[in-house]
Amino acid sequence: MDTGVRFIVWDMCVRVGALLSLWGNAMFSQTVEYALRAVVHLADLAPVAQTTDQIAATTRVPEAYLSKVLQGLCHAGIVQSKRGRGGGMVLTRPPSELTILDVVNAVDPLGRIRECPLGLAAHGVHLCPLHRRLDNALALVEEAFRQTTLAEILAEPTLSRPLCSLPIRPTLKS
């Protein structure tokens, strides 16, 4: 997928998610948000291990919730725990090999619409125009997430880095 198209789809996801948040619904669960924060933080510091309390402090995720999220990421093979001095959580693969979709699917997979959500027997797997379009939008989001690595997120030139309370590393040349 072309970088420009990915940016447009990503921008659409952010805007739709922001609108849904205003209505009290979130496009993605809080678990997905917290998992992405934690993994982006680990990617930014890779290969240095981080303890759960270090990750929680930087990402502003409650430590108890973060522990459960990290456990799910461990079971999915996204992160692993290193024991001993200098231990903590690390990514199992380089940030260039981990996608947003890998993280999302590890904790709360995207729910594609495979059959009529209303359970109408007459529709079955033949979606009506509304649900087909909704599923097509989900397919675009899924593809954009599949094509976006953590390394790309961190390398993107911006003045607004993920986890903005961190010291900003220069990404734009003056």
N, C-alpha and C positions, 0 to 999 in steps of 0.2 A: 504494500500500500504506500502510495506517495506520501512524503512527509507533510506536505501541505494538506492533504486529505485527512491524515491522522490528526493534525492540529485542529482542523475544523470539527472532526468527530469528537475529539477530546474536549474542545471548547463547548460543543453542544452538550456533552455529558455534564460538564461543570455547571453550565447555565440551567439545564433541566434539573440537576440535582439541587442547585440553590433554590430554584422555584419550588420544588417539592418540599424542601426543608422549611420554607416559609409556610407551607400548608400543613406542617406537622408530620409529613411523610419524608422519608429519606430514600433517595434512589439506591443507595448502598447502605448496608447495616453499619452500625457503630463498630462492630467487630472487624469489618473490612477496612474501615477508616483507620482503626488502631493498628491492624496488621500492616497496612501500607506505611503508616508512620514509622513503625518499628523497623520494617525491612529497609525502607529508604535510609533510615539512620544508620543501620548496620552496613548498608552498601556504601554510604558516604565515608565510613571509617574502615572499611574492609582493607586488610584482613584482621584488624584489631578486634579482639573480643570485648563485649560490653556486658556488664552485669544487668540484671533485670531492673535494679533501682537506678542505674545510670540511664538505661533506655527510657524508663518511666519519667525521670526528671526532664530529660531532653524533649521527649515527645508529648509531654503533658497527658499521659495516659495513667489512670489509677493503677497502682502496682499489682493489686490482686487481679484485676481484669486483664492486665498485660500478661501476667503469668499464665492465665488460661489461653490467651491468644498465642503466646509463644509455644505452649504445649501443642496446640493444633498445628502450628507451623513446623514444629519438630516432627510430629507424626506424618506430615505431608512431605518431609524431606527438604524443606526450604531452609531451615536453620538447624543448627546442632549445638549442644551444650559442651563446652570444654571445661574440664575439671582442673583444679589446682591453681597455683599462683598465676595470675594473668588470665584466669579462666573467665568464662561467661558465655554469651551467645555469639555465634558467628554464622555467616551464610555458608551453605554447603556448596555453592557454585559462585563463580565470579558474577558481579552485577551485570556484566554484558550478556550473561546466559540466563538471567532470571527476568521474566516478564511480569507486568502488572497482572495479567491473566493467571499466571502461576500462583501468585499471592491470593488473588480473589478466590480462585477455585479451591485453594487450600483451606480457607476458613468459611466461606459462604458463597458457593458457586452461583453464577448468574443463572437465573431461571428462565430458560427459553420456553416459548409457548408451543407445545407439541400437539396439543389437542384442545378442543373447545373448553375454555376455562369455566364456562357456564354449565358444562356437563350435558349439553344438548346432544342427544343421540343422533339427530339428523345431521349435525355438523361433524361429529367424530374428529378425525384428523384433518378434515378439510376446513381450515380456518376461514372465518368470515373476513371481509375486507378490513375491518377495524383490527382484529386480532392478528391478522397477517401483517399489517403495517407495524403494529407494535413489536411483533417478533422480528420483522426486518430491522427495526431500530435497535433491538437487542443484539442482532447479528452484527450490526455495524460497531456497536460498543465492544462486543466480544472480539472482533477482528482488530480494532484499534488497540485494545489491551494486549492481544496476542503479539502485535507488532511493536510494542513499546517495552524496551528493557529498562531496568533500573539505572543502568549506566547512562542511557539516553536522557532520562529524567534529570539526573545529576549534571550532565554535560550541557544541557540546554542553556544557551546564553540568556541570562535574566538578571534583574536586580532583586528579584523576589524568589529566593531559594526556598526549597521545601524546609520545613521546620525553621521558620524565619528567626526564631530567637537565638539561633546559633550564630557565631561570628560568620559574616559573609566572606567566603573566599572569592577573590576576584575571578569572575567568569567573562567579563567583558573587557576587551583591551581598550585602553584610553588613547 
